Amino acid sequence: MKLFELTQEMEILQHMLEEEDCDQESFNKAINALNIEINAKIANIGLLVKNINADIDAREQVIEALQKKNKSDEGRIEWLKSYALAHIDKPVKTPLVSISKQAGREKVEITGTIPDAYLIPQESKQDKVSLLRDLKAGMEIAGAELGRGDDFLVIR
């Protein structure tokens, strides 16, 4: 993107800056070799900076638009999966896709205060692995009960 017209010499320097292997020492040698007064060099550097900033702004807008599009597409994927999950009764297999419904894994749902035996010593954190194991074994644990996670689709 060009906001400002540059002299031919400065355009050469701008192209040099756009090269990945351009280093500051090479750029300094090239700008020092220009046969124009220092104020003109500095003014042109200001224009180069403005042009580069415009490029950065344009890329940031593209990135923002793409991130917004990704978020929107992720939502649509969830809609599609939700619809398929609500209507699937047996696995669907085609040469291009295989879709099946899988029961959610058992999980611990914390409903109250958990006994200290199920706390992992550190920042007072529940040991859900032990809670799940003991709840599956039929133990009654104050503050926890056995539940089931949401069903989900497996798409390969």
C-alpha atoms as an extended CHARMM CRD file, in Angstrom:
* protein
*
       156  EXT
         1         1  MET       CA              0.0000000000        0.0000000000        0.0000000000  PROA      1               0.0000000000
         2         2  LYS       CA              1.3630000000        3.4050000000       -0.9420000000  PROA      2               0.0000000000
         3         3  LEU       CA              0.0990000000        6.4460000000        0.8800000000  PROA      3               0.0000000000
         4         4  PHE       CA              2.8690000000        8.7350000000       -0.2550000000  PROA      4               0.0000000000
         5         5  GLU       CA              4.8390000000        8.9820000000       -3.4830000000  PROA      5               0.0000000000
         6         6  LEU       CA              8.5590000000        8.6180000000       -2.9080000000  PROA      6               0.0000000000
         7         7  THR       CA             11.4980000000        9.6940000000       -4.9940000000  PROA      7               0.0000000000
         8         8  GLN       CA             12.9690000000        6.9940000000       -7.2100000000  PROA      8               0.0000000000
         9         9  GLU       CA             15.9330000000        6.5960000000       -4.8470000000  PROA      9               0.0000000000
        10        10  MET       CA             13.6640000000        6.1810000000       -1.8330000000  PROA      10              0.0000000000
        11        11  GLU       CA             11.5020000000        3.6510000000       -3.7030000000  PROA      11              0.0000000000
        12        12  ILE       CA             14.6460000000        1.5850000000       -4.1900000000  PROA      12              0.0000000000
        13        13  LEU       CA             15.2590000000        1.7980000000       -0.4420000000  PROA      13              0.0000000000
        14        14  GLN       CA             11.6380000000        0.8290000000        0.2480000000  PROA      14              0.0000000000
        15        15  HSD       CA             12.0450000000       -2.2860000000       -1.9260000000  PROA      15              0.0000000000
        16        16  MET       CA             15.2670000000       -3.0190000000       -0.0700000000  PROA      16              0.0000000000
        17        17  LEU       CA             13.3920000000       -2.8190000000        3.2610000000  PROA      17              0.0000000000
        18        18  GLU       CA             10.7770000000       -5.2600000000        1.9600000000  PROA      18              0.0000000000
        19        19  GLU       CA             13.4410000000       -7.9170000000        1.4020000000  PROA      19              0.0000000000
        20        20  GLU       CA             13.6830000000      -10.4330000000        4.2470000000  PROA      20              0.0000000000
        21        21  ASP       CA             17.4840000000      -10.4330000000        4.2490000000  PROA      21              0.0000000000
        22        22  CYS       CA             17.8190000000       -6.6320000000        4.5450000000  PROA      22              0.0000000000
        23        23  ASP       CA             19.8430000000       -5.6430000000        7.5990000000  PROA      23              0.0000000000
        24        24  GLN       CA             20.2630000000       -2.2290000000        9.1700000000  PROA      24              0.0000000000
        25        25  GLU       CA             23.9290000000       -1.9050000000        8.1950000000  PROA      25              0.0000000000
        26        26  SER       CA             23.1810000000       -2.4890000000        4.4970000000  PROA      26              0.0000000000
        27        27  PHE       CA             20.2790000000       -0.0630000000        4.6280000000  PROA      27              0.0000000000
        28        28  ASN       CA             22.4170000000        2.6020000000        6.3220000000  PROA      28              0.0000000000
        29        29  LYS       CA             25.1070000000        2.2460000000        3.6320000000  PROA      29              0.0000000000
        30        30  ALA       CA             22.4930000000        2.5610000000        0.8900000000  PROA      30              0.0000000000
        31        31  ILE       CA             20.8240000000        5.6380000000        2.3770000000  PROA      31              0.0000000000
        32        32  ASN       CA             24.1900000000        7.2710000000        3.0780000000  PROA      32              0.0000000000
        33        33  ALA       CA             25.1350000000        6.7450000000       -0.5690000000  PROA      33              0.0000000000
        34        34  LEU       CA             22.1440000000        8.7960000000       -1.7350000000  PROA      34              0.0000000000
        35        35  ASN       CA             23.1620000000       12.1650000000       -3.0690000000  PROA      35              0.0000000000
        36        36  ILE       CA             20.4570000000       14.2330000000       -1.3640000000  PROA      36              0.0000000000
        37        37  GLU       CA             20.5880000000       16.5490000000        1.6300000000  PROA      37              0.0000000000
        38        38  ILE       CA             19.9860000000       15.1470000000        5.1230000000  PROA      38              0.0000000000
        39        39  ASN       CA             16.6560000000       16.9520000000        5.6460000000  PROA      39              0.0000000000
        40        40  ALA       CA             15.3120000000       15.4320000000        2.4310000000  PROA      40              0.0000000000
        41        41  LYS       CA             16.5380000000       11.9830000000        3.5530000000  PROA      41              0.0000000000
        42        42  ILE       CA             14.8290000000       12.3940000000        6.9180000000  PROA      42              0.0000000000
        43        43  ALA       CA             11.5980000000       13.6320000000        5.3230000000  PROA      43              0.0000000000
        44        44  ASN       CA             11.6320000000       10.6490000000        2.9720000000  PROA      44              0.0000000000
        45        45  ILE       CA             12.3110000000        8.3190000000        5.8940000000  PROA      45              0.0000000000
        46        46  GLY       CA              9.1960000000        9.7810000000        7.5140000000  PROA      46              0.0000000000
        47        47  LEU       CA              7.2270000000        8.9290000000        4.3720000000  PROA      47              0.0000000000
        48        48  LEU       CA              8.6990000000        5.4190000000        4.3450000000  PROA      48              0.0000000000
        49        49  VAL       CA              7.6370000000        4.9530000000        7.9670000000  PROA      49              0.0000000000
        50        50  LYS       CA              4.1190000000        6.1420000000        7.1480000000  PROA      50              0.0000000000
        51        51  ASN       CA              3.9180000000        3.7470000000        4.1890000000  PROA      51              0.0000000000
        52        52  ILE       CA              5.1470000000        0.8380000000        6.3020000000  PROA      52              0.0000000000
        53        53  ASN       CA              2.7070000000        1.7460000000        9.0970000000  PROA      53              0.0000000000
        54        54  ALA       CA             -0.1050000000        1.7510000000        6.5240000000  PROA      54              0.0000000000
        55        55  ASP       CA              0.9860000000       -1.7470000000        5.4370000000  PROA      55              0.0000000000
        56        56  ILE       CA              0.9780000000       -2.9150000000        9.0590000000  PROA      56              0.0000000000
        57        57  ASP       CA             -2.4890000000       -1.4330000000        9.6390000000  PROA      57              0.0000000000
        58        58  ALA       CA             -3.8160000000       -3.0990000000        6.4930000000  PROA      58              0.0000000000
        59        59  ARG       CA             -2.4120000000       -6.4970000000        7.5570000000  PROA      59              0.0000000000
        60        60  GLU       CA             -3.8580000000       -6.0690000000       11.0530000000  PROA      60              0.0000000000
        61        61  GLN       CA             -7.2810000000       -5.4070000000        9.5190000000  PROA      61              0.0000000000
        62        62  VAL       CA             -6.9640000000       -8.5400000000        7.3870000000  PROA      62              0.0000000000
        63        63  ILE       CA             -5.8950000000      -10.5740000000       10.4290000000  PROA      63              0.0000000000
        64        64  GLU       CA             -8.8300000000       -9.2040000000       12.4490000000  PROA      64              0.0000000000
        65        65  ALA       CA            -11.2640000000      -10.0350000000        9.6350000000  PROA      65              0.0000000000
        66        66  LEU       CA             -9.8460000000      -13.5590000000        9.3420000000  PROA      66              0.0000000000
        67        67  GLN       CA            -10.0610000000      -14.1090000000       13.1040000000  PROA      67              0.0000000000
        68        68  LYS       CA            -13.6780000000      -12.9330000000       13.0340000000  PROA      68              0.0000000000
        69        69  LYS       CA            -14.3910000000      -15.3060000000       10.1440000000  PROA      69              0.0000000000
        70        70  ASN       CA            -12.7340000000      -18.1970000000       12.0440000000  PROA      70              0.0000000000
        71        71  LYS       CA            -14.8840000000      -17.5130000000       15.1160000000  PROA      71              0.0000000000
        72        72  SER       CA            -17.9950000000      -17.4110000000       12.9480000000  PROA      72              0.0000000000
        73        73  ASP       CA            -17.0260000000      -20.6620000000       11.2030000000  PROA      73              0.0000000000
        74        74  GLU       CA            -16.3240000000      -22.3400000000       14.5630000000  PROA      74              0.0000000000
        75        75  GLY       CA            -19.8710000000      -21.4140000000       15.6280000000  PROA      75              0.0000000000
        76        76  ARG       CA            -21.2780000000      -22.8950000000       12.4260000000  PROA      76              0.0000000000
        77        77  ILE       CA            -19.3350000000      -26.1010000000       13.0520000000  PROA      77              0.0000000000
        78        78  GLU       CA            -20.9810000000      -26.3120000000       16.4700000000  PROA      78              0.0000000000
        79        79  TRP       CA            -24.4270000000      -25.7980000000       14.8790000000  PROA      79              0.0000000000
        80        80  LEU       CA            -23.7370000000      -28.5750000000       12.3830000000  PROA      80              0.0000000000
        81        81  LYS       CA            -22.4420000000      -30.9550000000       15.0370000000  PROA      81              0.0000000000
        82        82  SER       CA            -25.3960000000      -30.1480000000       17.2990000000  PROA      82              0.0000000000
        83        83  TYR       CA            -27.8520000000      -30.9260000000       14.5160000000  PROA      83              0.0000000000
        84        84  ALA       CA            -26.0810000000      -34.1720000000       13.5830000000  PROA      84              0.0000000000
        85        85  LEU       CA            -25.8330000000      -35.2230000000       17.2350000000  PROA      85              0.0000000000
        86        86  ALA       CA            -29.5630000000      -34.6400000000       17.7670000000  PROA      86              0.0000000000
        87        87  HSD       CA            -30.5030000000      -36.7220000000       14.7210000000  PROA      87              0.0000000000
        88        88  ILE       CA            -27.9260000000      -39.5150000000       14.4980000000  PROA      88              0.0000000000
        89        89  ASP       CA            -29.1600000000      -42.9450000000       15.5780000000  PROA      89              0.0000000000
        90        90  LYS       CA            -26.4940000000      -45.1800000000       14.0440000000  PROA      90              0.0000000000
        91        91  PRO       CA            -23.0150000000      -44.6250000000       12.5720000000  PROA      91              0.0000000000
        92        92  VAL       CA            -22.8820000000      -43.0550000000        9.1090000000  PROA      92              0.0000000000
        93        93  LYS       CA            -20.0400000000      -44.1910000000        6.8760000000  PROA      93              0.0000000000
        94        94  THR       CA            -19.2660000000      -43.0020000000        3.3690000000  PROA      94              0.0000000000
        95        95  PRO       CA            -16.0400000000      -43.1190000000        1.3810000000  PROA      95              0.0000000000
        96        96  LEU       CA            -15.3390000000      -39.5290000000        2.4600000000  PROA      96              0.0000000000
        97        97  VAL       CA            -16.5040000000      -39.3340000000        6.0720000000  PROA      97              0.0000000000
        98        98  SER       CA            -17.3070000000      -41.5300000000        9.0330000000  PROA      98              0.0000000000
        99        99  ILE       CA            -19.5730000000      -40.1300000000       11.7710000000  PROA      99              0.0000000000
       100       100  SER       CA            -20.6510000000      -41.8680000000       14.9380000000  PROA      100             0.0000000000
       101       101  LYS       CA            -22.2270000000      -40.8820000000       18.2190000000  PROA      101             0.0000000000
       102       102  GLN       CA            -20.2020000000      -41.6500000000       21.2870000000  PROA      102             0.0000000000
       103       103  ALA       CA            -21.4890000000      -41.5010000000       24.8520000000  PROA      103             0.0000000000
       104       104  GLY       CA            -19.9080000000      -38.8240000000       26.9750000000  PROA      104             0.0000000000
       105       105  ARG       CA            -17.2860000000      -39.9870000000       29.4300000000  PROA      105             0.0000000000
       106       106  GLU       CA            -18.1880000000      -40.2960000000       33.0650000000  PROA      106             0.0000000000
       107       107  LYS       CA            -17.1570000000      -37.2690000000       35.0140000000  PROA      107             0.0000000000
       108       108  VAL       CA            -17.3490000000      -35.9620000000       38.5350000000  PROA      108             0.0000000000
       109       109  GLU       CA            -19.7780000000      -33.1490000000       39.1640000000  PROA      109             0.0000000000
       110       110  ILE       CA            -18.8750000000      -31.1980000000       42.2730000000  PROA      110             0.0000000000
       111       111  THR       CA            -22.0580000000      -30.3650000000       44.1650000000  PROA      111             0.0000000000
       112       112  GLY       CA            -20.6360000000      -29.2420000000       47.4680000000  PROA      112             0.0000000000
       113       113  THR       CA            -17.5930000000      -29.3740000000       49.7250000000  PROA      113             0.0000000000
       114       114  ILE       CA            -15.2730000000      -32.3220000000       48.9650000000  PROA      114             0.0000000000
       115       115  PRO       CA            -13.5730000000      -34.2650000000       51.8070000000  PROA      115             0.0000000000
       116       116  ASP       CA             -9.8730000000      -33.5300000000       52.2720000000  PROA      116             0.0000000000
       117       117  ALA       CA             -8.9680000000      -37.0850000000       51.1470000000  PROA      117             0.0000000000
       118       118  TYR       CA             -9.9050000000      -36.0380000000       47.5990000000  PROA      118             0.0000000000
       119       119  LEU       CA             -7.9570000000      -32.8200000000       47.6220000000  PROA      119             0.0000000000
       120       120  ILE       CA             -4.5880000000      -32.7220000000       45.9190000000  PROA      120             0.0000000000
       121       121  PRO       CA             -2.1310000000      -31.0940000000       48.3210000000  PROA      121             0.0000000000
       122       122  GLN       CA             -1.3070000000      -27.6920000000       46.8340000000  PROA      122             0.0000000000
       123       123  GLU       CA             -3.7220000000      -24.8920000000       46.0470000000  PROA      123             0.0000000000
       124       124  SER       CA             -6.7670000000      -26.7300000000       47.4630000000  PROA      124             0.0000000000
       125       125  LYS       CA             -7.6950000000      -28.5230000000       44.2530000000  PROA      125             0.0000000000
       126       126  GLN       CA            -10.0970000000      -31.4780000000       43.9380000000  PROA      126             0.0000000000
       127       127  ASP       CA             -8.6910000000      -34.8550000000       42.8680000000  PROA      127             0.0000000000
       128       128  LYS       CA            -11.3740000000      -35.6290000000       40.3060000000  PROA      128             0.0000000000
       129       129  VAL       CA             -9.5730000000      -38.7820000000       39.1520000000  PROA      129             0.0000000000
       130       130  SER       CA             -9.8270000000      -40.3150000000       42.6390000000  PROA      130             0.0000000000
       131       131  LEU       CA            -13.3380000000      -38.9570000000       43.0830000000  PROA      131             0.0000000000
       132       132  LEU       CA            -14.4410000000      -40.5700000000       39.8220000000  PROA      132             0.0000000000
       133       133  ARG       CA            -12.7980000000      -43.8950000000       40.7030000000  PROA      133             0.0000000000
       134       134  ASP       CA            -14.4280000000      -44.0260000000       44.1500000000  PROA      134             0.0000000000
       135       135  LEU       CA            -17.8280000000      -42.8660000000       42.9070000000  PROA      135             0.0000000000
       136       136  LYS       CA            -17.7250000000      -45.5830000000       40.2140000000  PROA      136             0.0000000000
       137       137  ALA       CA            -16.8990000000      -48.1030000000       42.9530000000  PROA      137             0.0000000000
       138       138  GLY       CA            -20.1550000000      -47.1390000000       44.6700000000  PROA      138             0.0000000000
       139       139  MET       CA            -18.8140000000      -44.9680000000       47.4730000000  PROA      139             0.0000000000
       140       140  GLU       CA            -20.9430000000      -42.0730000000       48.6360000000  PROA      140             0.0000000000
       141       141  ILE       CA            -18.9090000000      -38.9100000000       48.8680000000  PROA      141             0.0000000000
       142       142  ALA       CA            -20.3020000000      -35.7570000000       50.4040000000  PROA      142             0.0000000000
       143       143  GLY       CA            -20.2980000000      -32.9450000000       47.8640000000  PROA      143             0.0000000000
       144       144  ALA       CA            -19.8810000000      -35.1030000000       44.7410000000  PROA      144             0.0000000000
       145       145  GLU       CA            -22.0220000000      -37.3590000000       42.5970000000  PROA      145             0.0000000000
       146       146  LEU       CA            -21.4670000000      -39.3940000000       39.4540000000  PROA      146             0.0000000000
       147       147  GLY       CA            -22.7500000000      -37.7990000000       36.2590000000  PROA      147             0.0000000000
       148       148  ARG       CA            -22.2220000000      -38.1520000000       32.5230000000  PROA      148             0.0000000000
       149       149  GLY       CA            -20.7120000000      -35.5960000000       30.1560000000  PROA      149             0.0000000000
       150       150  ASP       CA            -22.4190000000      -34.3940000000       26.9970000000  PROA      150             0.0000000000
       151       151  ASP       CA            -22.5380000000      -36.7530000000       24.0220000000  PROA      151             0.0000000000
       152       152  PHE       CA            -20.2170000000      -35.7780000000       21.1750000000  PROA      152             0.0000000000
       153       153  LEU       CA            -19.5380000000      -36.6560000000       17.5640000000  PROA      153             0.0000000000
       154       154  VAL       CA            -16.4280000000      -38.3780000000       16.2600000000  PROA      154             0.0000000000
       155       155  ILE       CA            -15.6280000000      -37.2420000000       12.7100000000  PROA      155             0.0000000000
       156       156  ARG       CA            -12.6990000000      -38.8780000000       10.9390000000  PROA      156             0.0000000000
